[in-house]
Amino acid sequence: MPMQTSRSTERKSENEKALAHSVRLMEIAETAARAVRDPLLAAFRSDMAVDYKVDLHDIVTIHDKRAEAAIRAVILEREPNSAIMGEEGGQIGSGAVQWYVDPIDGTANFARGLAFWCVSIAAVIDGKTVAGVVYDPVTDQMFSADLKASYLNGERLQSRSVADETRATLITGYPVSRDFRLDGREAALANFGALVETFSTLRRPGSAALSIAHVAAGWTDAAAGFGVNAWDVAAAILILKNAGGTYEPLTLGKVAEGSADFLCPGYIATGEGASYPTLNRVARSISEGRIANAAIRLNQTTAKF
């Protein structure tokens, strides 16, 4: 019995230390996100130069790059034992805390003056997200999470969704031109049509991180995406789960089954109480189709050798 008590005490102490560390990392992320608010708001709705990365749908500005540099500086000053993966600057460092940073999620909105964009910062240790923030500078709303709970401007957050999908609001960016190429234009439009016909309201605001945070807050019922990166969703996933919501990662044939949820390029995010069979069917069929196509391509490549 004394040995069992000792082990229980040790586990409790370890859990308390892990929670305290996650709270500290969350506070660092909050500080870093707030540090870029003023310069980003000064640039928002100004006459700014726009550049493109992969194609004309993939926008970047000098403000993305400057904000990421500022966020990195804050993180490294306060937690030197860090590695940082940023959307603009790639991976730097080799510390025990792996950060994922998107300085502006929703850059196209930011560049055109649409007020739906955010800063996303997540801290991952041993493959597990332990802290994260999604910060909306325009409204000054800070969504955050540690290992224990999620918060909105410091107050505990609880998700909620209507049970019936025909009365629910769905946020999705699907389909974009990339989806036409991957799924076929006719199939992609049919998928979109099924969602439009089923859900009471469908919106395409343009930021995965902020969309998922809105699900966590109970301001919308569901979100789904099919082309996200770790820096887009790592923080938002923790915020949603700690608020009682559900996050289903979709591999889309791009990562191995069982990969960390934030590494999967597709997702279904729902609030507590949601039961949306049409959304699940459409999203899973998209993923299954891409998995099958990826296997065909792999077999064709292997056959050449």
C-alpha positions in Angstrom: 0.0 0.0 0.0 2.7 2.6 0.8 4.4 1.9 -2.6 1.0 2.4 -4.4 0.6 5.7 -2.4 4.1 6.8 -3.4 3.5 6.1 -7.1 0.1 7.9 -7.0 1.8 10.9 -5.3 4.6 10.9 -8.0 2.0 10.8 -10.8 0.1 13.6 -9.2 3.3 15.6 -8.9 4.2 14.9 -12.6 0.7 15.9 -13.7 0.9 19.1 -11.8 4.3 20.0 -13.2 3.1 19.2 -16.8 0.0 21.5 -16.2 2.1 24.3 -14.8 4.5 24.0 -17.8 1.6 24.1 -20.3 0.1 27.1 -18.6 3.5 28.9 -18.9 3.7 28.0 -22.6 0.2 29.2 -23.1 1.1 32.5 -21.5 4.1 32.8 -23.8 2.0 32.2 -26.8 -0.5 34.8 -25.7 2.3 37.3 -25.2 3.7 36.5 -28.6 0.3 36.9 -30.3 -0.5 40.2 -28.6 3.0 41.5 -29.5 2.0 41.6 -33.2 -1.5 43.1 -32.8 -0.6 46.8 -33.2 1.5 46.4 -36.4 -0.9 44.0 -38.0 -3.9 46.3 -37.3 -1.9 49.3 -38.6 -1.4 47.4 -41.8 -4.9 46.0 -42.1 -7.0 47.8 -44.7 -3.9 49.7 -45.9 -2.5 49.8 -49.4 -0.2 46.7 -49.1 1.9 44.8 -51.6 0.8 41.2 -52.2 2.9 38.3 -53.3 2.0 34.7 -54.2 3.6 31.4 -53.1 2.2 28.2 -54.8 -0.4 29.9 -57.0 -2.7 32.9 -57.2 -4.8 31.5 -54.4 -1.8 31.3 -52.0 -1.2 34.9 -50.8 1.6 36.2 -48.6 2.5 39.7 -47.5 5.6 41.3 -45.9 3.4 41.6 -42.8 3.2 37.8 -42.5 6.9 37.6 -42.5 7.5 40.4 -40.0 4.9 39.1 -37.6 6.4 35.6 -37.7 9.8 37.0 -37.0 8.4 39.0 -34.0 6.6 35.9 -32.7 9.7 33.8 -32.9 11.7 36.5 -31.0 9.2 36.5 -28.1 9.1 32.7 -27.9 12.9 32.2 -28.0 13.4 34.9 -25.4 11.0 33.3 -23.0 11.6 29.6 -23.8 15.1 29.1 -25.3 14.6 25.3 -25.4 12.4 25.7 -28.5 12.1 24.6 -32.1 9.8 26.7 -34.2 8.0 25.7 -37.4 6.5 28.8 -39.1 4.4 29.0 -42.2 6.7 31.6 -43.7 10.2 30.8 -42.3 10.1 27.0 -42.0 11.8 25.1 -39.2 14.4 26.6 -36.9 16.0 25.3 -33.7 16.1 21.9 -32.1 14.6 22.4 -28.6 12.3 20.1 -26.7 9.3 22.4 -27.3 8.1 22.3 -30.9 6.1 25.4 -31.8 3.8 25.8 -34.8 3.2 29.4 -35.8 0.9 30.9 -38.4 1.4 34.7 -38.1 -1.7 35.4 -40.2 -4.2 32.6 -40.9 -6.5 34.0 -43.4 -3.9 36.2 -45.3 -6.2 36.6 -48.3 -8.8 38.2 -46.0 -6.1 40.3 -44.3 -4.8 41.6 -47.6 -8.2 42.6 -48.9 -9.7 44.1 -45.7 -12.0 41.3 -44.6 -12.1 41.0 -40.9 -11.7 37.3 -40.5 -8.1 36.4 -39.8 -6.0 35.5 -36.8 -2.7 34.5 -35.3 -2.2 30.8 -34.4 0.5 29.5 -32.1 0.8 26.0 -30.6 3.3 24.3 -28.4 3.9 20.6 -28.9 6.0 18.3 -26.6 6.7 14.6 -27.6 4.1 14.8 -30.4 1.3 16.2 -28.1 -0.1 19.7 -28.2 0.2 21.0 -24.7 -0.8 24.7 -25.2 -2.1 26.9 -27.9 -3.7 30.2 -28.8 -5.8 31.5 -31.7 -5.9 35.3 -31.4 -8.3 37.6 -33.4 -6.6 41.0 -33.4 -9.5 42.8 -34.9 -11.9 41.9 -32.1 -9.2 41.4 -29.5 -10.5 37.9 -28.7 -7.9 35.5 -27.3 -8.9 31.8 -27.6 -6.4 29.8 -25.6 -5.9 26.3 -24.1 -3.6 24.6 -21.6 -3.7 20.9 -20.7 -6.7 21.4 -18.5 -9.2 23.7 -20.2 -9.9 26.2 -22.9 -10.5 29.9 -22.5 -11.8 33.0 -24.2 -10.2 36.1 -22.8 -9.5 34.2 -19.7 -13.0 32.8 -19.2 -13.6 29.0 -19.5 -14.9 28.0 -22.9 -17.6 25.4 -23.6 -18.7 24.4 -27.0 -22.3 23.7 -28.0 -23.9 22.8 -31.3 -27.5 22.2 -32.4 -28.1 18.4 -32.7 -29.8 18.5 -36.1 -27.6 19.3 -39.2 -30.6 20.7 -41.1 -30.7 23.5 -38.4 -26.9 23.9 -38.1 -24.3 26.3 -39.5 -21.3 24.8 -41.3 -18.0 26.6 -42.1 -16.0 25.1 -44.9 -13.6 26.4 -47.6 -14.4 23.4 -49.8 -14.2 23.4 -52.8 -11.3 25.5 -54.1 -9.6 25.0 -57.4 -7.2 22.5 -55.8 -10.2 20.3 -54.9 -11.4 20.4 -58.5 -8.0 19.0 -59.5 -7.9 16.3 -56.8 -11.6 15.2 -56.7 -12.8 16.2 -60.2 -14.9 19.3 -60.7 -18.2 17.5 -61.0 -17.7 15.4 -57.9 -16.4 18.4 -55.9 -19.5 20.5 -56.8 -21.8 17.6 -56.0 -20.2 17.3 -52.6 -20.6 21.0 -52.0 -24.2 20.8 -53.2 -25.0 18.1 -50.7 -23.7 20.3 -47.9 -25.6 23.3 -49.1 -28.8 21.4 -49.4 -28.4 19.8 -45.9 -27.2 22.6 -43.6 -29.4 25.5 -42.7 -26.4 27.8 -43.3 -23.0 27.4 -45.0 -20.3 29.9 -44.8 -16.8 30.3 -46.3 -15.0 32.9 -44.2 -11.4 31.8 -45.0 -9.5 30.9 -41.8 -9.3 27.3 -40.5 -7.9 28.3 -37.1 -10.5 31.0 -36.4 -13.3 28.8 -37.8 -12.5 25.9 -35.4 -12.2 28.4 -32.6 -15.7 29.6 -33.3 -16.9 26.0 -33.1 -15.2 25.8 -29.7 -17.0 29.0 -28.6 -20.4 27.7 -29.8 -20.7 30.5 -32.3 -21.0 28.0 -35.2 -21.8 24.3 -35.2 -19.2 22.7 -37.4 -16.2 23.3 -39.6 -14.5 21.1 -42.2 -11.4 21.5 -44.3 -9.3 19.6 -46.8 -6.1 21.4 -47.2 -4.7 22.5 -43.8 -1.2 22.5 -42.3 -0.1 21.9 -38.7 0.4 25.7 -38.1 -3.2 26.2 -39.1 -4.9 23.8 -36.7 -2.6 22.6 -33.9 -3.7 25.3 -31.5 -7.4 25.3 -32.5 -7.6 21.5 -32.1 -6.6 21.7 -28.4 -9.0 24.6 -27.9 -11.9 22.7 -29.4 -11.2 19.4 -27.6 -10.8 21.1 -24.2 -14.1 22.9 -24.8 -15.9 19.6 -25.3 -16.0 19.6 -29.0 -14.9 16.8 -31.4 -12.1 16.8 -34.0 -11.8 14.1 -36.6 -8.6 14.2 -38.6 -8.6 13.0 -42.2 -5.4 11.8 -43.8 -6.5 12.4 -47.4 -3.9 9.9 -48.5 -1.1 12.4 -47.7 0.0 11.2 -44.2 0.0 7.7 -42.6 -3.0 6.5 -40.7 -2.5 7.2 -37.0 -0.6 10.4 -37.6 -1.0 13.2 -35.1 -4.3 15.0 -35.7 -2.6 18.3 -36.4 -0.4 16.7 -39.1 -3.5 15.5 -41.1 -4.5 17.8 -43.9 -8.3 17.3 -43.5 -10.7 17.5 -40.6 -14.2 17.6 -39.3 -14.7 19.8 -36.3 -18.0 19.8 -34.4 -19.3 21.2 -31.1 -20.7 19.2 -28.2 -24.1 17.8 -29.1 -23.6 17.6 -32.9 -24.7 14.6 -35.0 -24.1 15.4 -38.7 -24.3 12.3 -40.9 -24.2 14.2 -44.2 -21.1 16.1 -43.2 -19.4 12.9 -42.0 -20.4 11.0 -45.2 -19.2 13.7 -47.6 -15.9 14.5 -45.7 -15.0 10.8 -45.2 -15.8 10.0 -48.9 -13.5 12.8 -50.0 -10.7 11.4 -47.8 -11.3 7.9 -48.9 -11.2 8.9 -52.6 -7.9 10.7 -52.2 -6.5 7.8 -50.2 -7.4 5.5 -53.1 -6.0 7.8 -55.7 -2.7 8.1 -53.7 -2.5 4.3 -53.7 -3.0 4.1 -57.4 -0.2 6.7 -58.0 2.1 4.8 -55.7 1.5 1.5 -57.6 2.1 3.2 -60.9 5.3 4.7 -59.7 6.5 1.4 -58.2 5.6 -0.4 -61.5 8.0 1.8 -63.4 10.9 0.5 -61.4 
